[in-house]
């Protein structure tokens, strides 16, 4: 089975659950929903934050339909408050 590697960047409260940057290996046909599920399986307590994160690449904000490429960098921004 062919795989792809994705670099996940976590910010704010997500760093309580994950390293600031980590490599994830996924099946070649996996998308954003499968990436989120892998993270959820690593740290089930992070589910609520993962469900509410905004996602981005190095160039743009994305949604869960974004085609996940090999060597992609995906940035997870949890909700925050403050000024």
Secondary structure as GFF3:
##gff-version 3
##sequence-region A 1 83
A	DSSP	beta_strand	3	10	.	.	.	ID=ss1
A	DSSP	three_ten_helix	12	16	.	.	.	ID=ss2
A	DSSP	beta_strand	21	27	.	.	.	ID=ss3
A	DSSP	alpha_helix	32	42	.	.	.	ID=ss4
A	DSSP	three_ten_helix	44	46	.	.	.	ID=ss5
A	DSSP	alpha_helix	47	51	.	.	.	ID=ss6
A	DSSP	beta_strand	54	56	.	.	.	ID=ss7
A	DSSP	beta_strand	61	62	.	.	.	ID=ss8
A	DSSP	beta_strand	72	77	.	.	.	ID=ss9
###
